């Protein structure tokens, strides 16, 4: 068993060898004073969980797991969107990069209607879109009608 030098993150055996040693692991988050285990505020996550009428009780462990899962999800989709930005020779993420990542990765298929702002029946959740207005205008023009769609 290898002894660990305090604060180094590597074993003494690894330090003494001149060959290819295993990459030292960073210290666990709990060993760093003031380190947070979650980047999301747990109080906010708990408030979101309590807002669900189907949830009656949620323990701190469950709140932490949900916060961590949300962090990992955001990290994953952001990395995929960044890859899409790099394909376009850019470093700045744009909305279209997120859309492209959602289209490219099967695991994100459940987001297609949500991110597009579509409801259950395919209608916009934000009210009529310019596309809706255009379709309505073309329909009215073809049928000789003159009306503007209402929200």
N, C-alpha and C positions, 0 to 999 in steps of 0.2 A: 504494500500500500504506500502511495507517495504522500509525503507531507506537503502542505501548502504553505507558501511564504505569505505572511500577513499582507493583505492589500495588493498582492501582485496578480492574483487571478491565475497563476501558473504554478505547477508543482516544481519542487526543487530538482527532481530528476530531469524535467524538461529544460530547466535553466542550465543544468550542468552539461547537457549534450550539445555537441556542435552540429549534429545532423538535422534532418527535417523533423522537427518536433510538432506535435499537434498544436493547432492554433489555440492560444489561451482563451478561455471563456470569460466574458465580462462578468463582474460580480452580480449576484442576484439583486433585484431591485430592493428587496427588504434590507440588504446590508448597507445601503447608502442612506445616510440620515436625510430625512425630508423627502425621500423619493415617493412618488405616487404610483400605485399599482394600476390605476386607470387614468387615462387622459381625459375621459368624459366625466363631468360632474355627476356623482352618483345620486345626488338629490334630484337633479333634473331627470335622470333615467327613472328614478323611483316615481316621480310625478307623472311621467309618461305611462308607466305601467299602471299606476292607480287610476289614470284616466280611462282605462279600458274597463267597461262595465262587466266583462266576463271574469276579471281578476278580482278575487276577494282578499287573498293574502299573498304577500311576496316577501320572502326573507332577504336579508342582506346578501347572502351568498348568491341567490338568484339574481338580484339586482346587479351584483358585480359581474356575474357570468354574462348577463344581457349587455352590459356596458362593454365588456371585453369583446364579445361577439360583434357588436356594432363597430368597434374600432377596427377589428380585423376585416370586416366587410368593406368599410370605407377605404382602408388601406389597399385592399385587393382591387377594388374597382378603380381607385385612383391610379394605381400602377398600370393597369390595363389601359386606362384612358391616356396616361402619359406615353405609353408605347405607341398609341395611335397618333399622338402629337409628334413624336419623334419620326414617325414615318412621313409626316408632312414637313419634316425639317424644322420643327418648332420646339421650343422648350416650355411655352406657356400653354396651359390647358384651355381649351375652348369647349363650348357646349357640344359642338359636333364631335369632339373627341370622346366625350361621354356617350353620346348616341352611337358612335362607331364601336365602342367597347361593348355596349349592351347588345348590339347586333352581332358582334363577332363571337362572344362567349355565351355558350348555351346556358350556363348557370345563371346568367342575368336576364334570361328571356321573360321572367315574371315582371321585369321592370319596363318592358317595352311600352305598354299602355300608360303606365304611371308617369314615366318621364316625358312621354309625348303629350301628357295632359288629356288623355282620353278616358271617358267614363266606361261603364259596363257595356253600353250600346254603341260605343265608338264615337260618341259626341264629345266635344271639347268640354272639359270641366271648368274652363275659364270663360264660358260664353261663346258666342259666335266668333270664329276665326276669320282672317282675311280670306282664306280658302273657302269657308262657308259663304261668305259674302259674295265672292266671285261666282261660285256655283249658283247661288240664288239669283244673281244679276243675269247670268247666262240663261238660266231657266226662264226668268221674266222676259228677257229679250226675245227668246225663241217663241214664247207664248203670247207676246204682245202685252204683258203686264208691266206695271210700273209701281213697284213697292220695294221698300227697304226692310230687311229682316230685323225683327226686334229681339232683344235679349231674353 
